[in-house]
Amino acid sequence: MSRPALGREVRATLALAVPIVLVQLAQMSMSFIDVVMVGRLGTEALAAVVLASTTYVTASLVCVGVLVAVQPTVAQAVGAGDDAAAARGARQGLWLATILGIPFAIGLGFVEPVLVWTGQDPDTSALAGAYLRAIRWGFVPNLWFTALRGLAEGDGRPRAVLGVTLLGVAVNVPLNYALMFGALGLPALGLVGTGWGSAVSTTVMTAALALYVRRGPLARFGVLADFRRPDVVALRELFALGWPIGVGFGMESGLFTAATLLVGRLPDPETALAAHQVALNAASVAFMVPLGIGMAGGVRVGQAVGAGDERAAARAGWTSAGLGAAFMACSALLFWLRPDLVVAVYAGSSPDPVVAALAASLLSVAAVFQLFDGVQAAVAGALRGLKDTRVPMLISAGAYWGVGLTTGVVLGVGAGWGARGLWWGLTLGLAAAAVALSARFARLTRVRPALA
């Protein structure tokens, strides 16, 4: 790879990645805002939002993962100059969002007894259940937003998505405050208020993006102006591409969900869950950057594939992997050298000393897995650009559950290392995924005579 070509690819990837990363961070900020605000309500409320948000995010990621297939579908069609195929992919994405979202939204209303069955504290489970019954009203709109976002980003227009996401954040902050503590004539709903605030904010974002798709530059696709009944063949093809992505997302998120449930069964579960959530949320915020870079890399790879340029596809994938690793190296240094600053963001300047000490300990482990997490996120995005989804799903299953969870249980529960042992298991799982996915991308871009 020549230096000029590499430099051009870095600039092109960053131009696309920066707004996508900001979208990821803005969306993540809604969960972050919930956690920070709820932290002021006490340890029990924080433990409840840990269980609830982890459950919601896991369910959401499974469906969002399926709909991520819209992005490479549109990108390859745009690269090939086929606007009709791009429109068809986005249109079927909206139908798929509806088909998947309704049963999931209904199911979120019945999570409380499941949490109790897994051994969680009944009072904490009741609070978590109430939060989920509120936030679930934004579940389907969030999936519609994902499908429309795939159209915009696949066409290389992530700034529009960023604009409407920032609008959602601007609505979320004051609405959460008003509904939590009672302001602007609204009732004080406490923890449940954050759920309602997030649901309304998500719906506002979706409406704004739909308006842009209907009247902005994306109107040339006619996705909403000429909305049709489902195209069974195209819908099946999109689902076939997307379901392994959804399962892969679900397995990664499910790994952290399982770890959270195991932490909830450790001695002094409220303290352990609070510390676990601080470290997990901080790591998740950092993860949004390589995830966004991976999405940008996937668009670059997909458009190169559509144009029939194999060399450019390989260059785009490795560039995104390098950029993801570089950022995570910086976040790893922060977690390792100044975990106290990270803890202070979540718990204030005078946190519970026991929670703060345990959270800092977990952040030191998170510093180790940052590099692996950055690489696997970026390479997974590049593989999606190749429309390679089934083998990465199998890699995820073996790495996250075969290596990660098994090792975490052995160290955390069997060896008595507690939450720290569970986090070392997560680290090994992410490392295995990074190595295996990188080998897969290297093989595909080296061996295949043509990408299609």
TARATA-V790714 format. One record per pair of residues at least 4 apart in sequence whose ideal C-beta (glycine too) atoms are under 7 Angstrom apart, sorted by the first residue. I is the first residue (numbers start at 1). J is the second residue. Records with the same first field share a line. If there is no record, write none. Layout:
I->J  J
This chain:
1->5  6  315
2->6
3->7
4->8
5->9  315
6->10  319
7->11
8->12
9->13  315  316  319
10->14  319
11->15
12->16  300
13->17  296  297  300  316  319  320  323
14->18
16->20  156  158  296  299  300
17->21  292  293  296
18->22
19->23  158  159  162
20->24  153  158  292  295  296
21->25  288  289  292  293
22->26  162
23->27  158  161  162  165  292
24->28  288  291  292
25->29  288
26->165  166  169
27->165
28->32  284  285  288
29->33  169
30->34  169  172  198  201
31->35  53
32->36  281  285
33->37  172  173  176
34->38  49  53  176  194  198
35->39  49  277  281  346
36->346
37->176  180  194
38->45  46  49  191  194
39->46  346  347
41->45  190  191
42->46
43->47  270  274
44->48  123  124  270
45->49  127  191
46->50  274  277
47->51  124  270  273  274
48->52  124  127  128  131  191
49->53  131  191
50->54  260  273  277
51->55  115  120  124  125  128  260
52->56  128  131  132
53->57
54->58  256  257  260
55->59  111  132  257
56->60  108  132  135
57->61  253
58->62  250  253  254  257
59->104  108
60->64  139  142
61->65  249  250  253
62->246  249  250
63->67  100  101  104  143  246
64->68  143  146  249
65->242  245  246  248  249  250
66->96  100  239  242  243  245  246
67->93  96  97  143  146  147  150  242
68->150  242  245  384
69->73  238  241  242  245
70->74  89  90  93  147  150  151  154
71->75  150  153  154  295  298  299
72->76  298  302  384  385  387
73->77  89  238  241
74->78  86  89  90  150  151  154  155
75->79  154  299  302  303  306  385
76->80  302  305  306
77->82  85  86  89  306
78->86  154  155  303  306
79->302  303  304  305  306  307
80->306
82->86
83->87  220  221
84->88
85->89
86->90  154  155  221
87->91  221  222  223
88->92  231  234
89->93  238
90->94  147  150  151  221  223
91->223  227  228
92->96  230  231  234  235  238
93->97  147  150  238
94->98  144  147
95->99  230  235
96->100  235  238  239
97->101  140  143  144  146  147
98->102  140
100->104  143
101->105  139  140  143
102->106  140
103->107
104->108  139
105->136  139  140
108->132  136  139
109->132  133  136
111->115  129  132
112->116  125  126  128  129
113->117
114->118
115->120  125  128
116->120  122  125
118->261
119->264  265
120->124  125  264
121->125  269
122->126
123->127
124->128
125->129
126->130
127->131  191
128->132
129->133
130->134  192
131->135  191  192  194  195
132->136  195
134->192  195  196  199
135->195  198  199
137->199
138->142  198  199  202  203
139->143
140->144
141->145  202  203  206
142->146  202
143->147
144->148  206
145->149  202  205  206  209
146->150
148->152  209  210  213
149->153  161  209
150->154
151->155  213  218  221  223
152->157  158  160  161  218
153->158  161  295  299
154->299
155->218
156->299
157->217  218
158->162
159->163
160->164  212  216
161->165  209
162->166
163->167
164->168  205  208  209  212
165->169  205
166->170
167->171  204  205  208
168->172  201  202  204  205
169->173
171->175  200  201  204
172->176  197  198  201
173->177
174->178
175->179  197  200  201
176->180  193  194  197
177->181  183
178->183  184  186
179->186  189  193  196  197
180->188  189  190  193  194
181->188
182->186  187  188
189->193  196
192->196
193->197
194->198
195->199
196->200
197->201
198->202
199->203
200->204
201->205
202->206
203->207
204->208
205->209
206->210
207->211
208->212
209->213
210->214  224
211->215
212->216  218
213->218  223  224
214->219  224  225
215->219
219->225
222->226
230->235
231->235
232->236
233->237
234->238
235->239
236->240
237->241
238->242
239->243
241->387  389
242->246
243->247
244->248  389  390  393
245->249  384  389
246->250
247->251  393
248->252  392  393  396
249->253
250->254
251->255  396  397  400  401
252->396  400
253->257
254->258
255->259  400  401  404  405  426  429
256->260  280
257->261
258->262  405
259->263  408  422  426
260->264  276
262->412  413  422
263->272  273  276  419  422
264->269  273
265->269
266->272  418  419
268->272
269->273
270->274
271->275  354  355  358
272->276  358  419
273->277
274->278  355
275->279  355  358  359  362  419
276->280  362  419
277->281
278->282  343  346  347  359
279->283  359  362  363  366
280->284
281->285  346
282->286  342  363
283->287  366
286->328  331  370
287->291  373  377
288->292
289->293  327
290->294  324  327  328  373  374  377  378
291->295  377
292->296
293->297  320  323  324  378
294->298  320  324  377  378  380  381  382
295->299  381
296->300  320
297->301  316  317  319  320  378  381  382  385
298->302  381  382  384  385
299->303  385
300->304  316  385
301->305  313  316  317  382  385  386
302->306  385
303->307
304->309  312  313  316
305->313  385  386  451  452
309->313
310->314  450  451
311->315
312->316
313->317  445  451
314->318  445
315->319
316->320  382
317->321  379  382  441  445
318->322
319->323
320->324  378  381  382
321->325  375  378  379  382  438
322->326
323->327  378
324->328  374  375  377  378
325->329  371  374  375
327->331  374
328->332  370  371  373  374
329->333  371
330->334
331->335  370
332->336  367  370  371
333->337
334->338  342
335->339  342  363  364  366  367  370
336->364  367
339->343  360  363  364
340->344  360
342->363
343->347  351  356  359  360
344->348  349  351
347->351  352  355  356
351->355  356
352->356
353->357
354->358
355->359
356->360
357->361
358->362  419
359->363
360->364
361->420
362->366  419  420  423
363->367
365->420  423  424  427
366->370  423
368->427
369->373  426  427  430
370->374
371->375
372->376  430  431  434
373->377  430
374->378
375->379  434  438
376->380  430  433  434  437
377->381
378->382
379->383  437  438  441
380->384  392  437
381->385
382->441
383->388  392  437  440  441
384->389
386->444  451
388->392  444
389->393
390->394
391->395  440
392->396  437  440
393->397
394->398
395->399  433  436  437  440
396->400  433
397->401  402
398->402  403
399->403  404  429  432  433  436
400->404  405  429  433
401->405
402->406
403->407  428  429  432
404->408  425  426  428  429  430
405->409  425  429
406->410
407->411  424  425  428
408->412  421  422  425  426
409->413  414  425
410->414  415
411->415  417  421  424  425
412->417  418  419  421  422  425
415->421
417->421
419->423
420->424
421->425
422->426
423->427
424->428
425->429
426->430
427->431
428->432
429->433
430->434
431->435
432->436
433->437
434->438
435->439
436->440
437->441
438->442
439->443
440->444
441->445
442->446
443->447
444->448
